[in-house]
């Protein structure tokens, strides 16, 4: 859930819609919404696609998610 929250924060800070992220990553809007709300886990491929979209280093979302959990 913490990683999904980070995706939400990163997306909204950039004023990106779910459709913007979908177009860039191919992840469906409904799945993105579920990810952001902790209803689904992310596959490694999804995490990598989102990290690339947000200009992060590999495992960047995992690090941010762990920090949020503390």
HELIX and SHEET records of a PDB file:
HELIX    1   1 UNK A    2  UNK A   13  1                                  12    
HELIX    2   2 UNK A   18  UNK A   25  1                                   8    
HELIX    3   3 UNK A   29  UNK A   36  1                                   8    
HELIX    4   4 UNK A   44  UNK A   53  1                                  10    
HELIX    5   5 UNK A   60  UNK A   69  1                                  10    
END                                                                             
